[in-house]
Amino acid sequence: MSETTTVVRLRQPGEIDDPLTEVLRAGARQLLAQAIEAEVAAFLAGVKDEKLPDGRD
């Protein structure tokens, strides 16, 4: 028994031919990285003076 199907290939994230989209995605990645770094720095600054119940850092 033979089934006929139509498979549509979806575009993969790395297959963008539009230079503007590539520039926008690169900028978005950079902004996300900066935001994550700022969050980590703020978190570490907030807990740097905290100690465990047994007195360890």
Long-range contacts (C-beta under 8 A, 24 or more apart in sequence): none
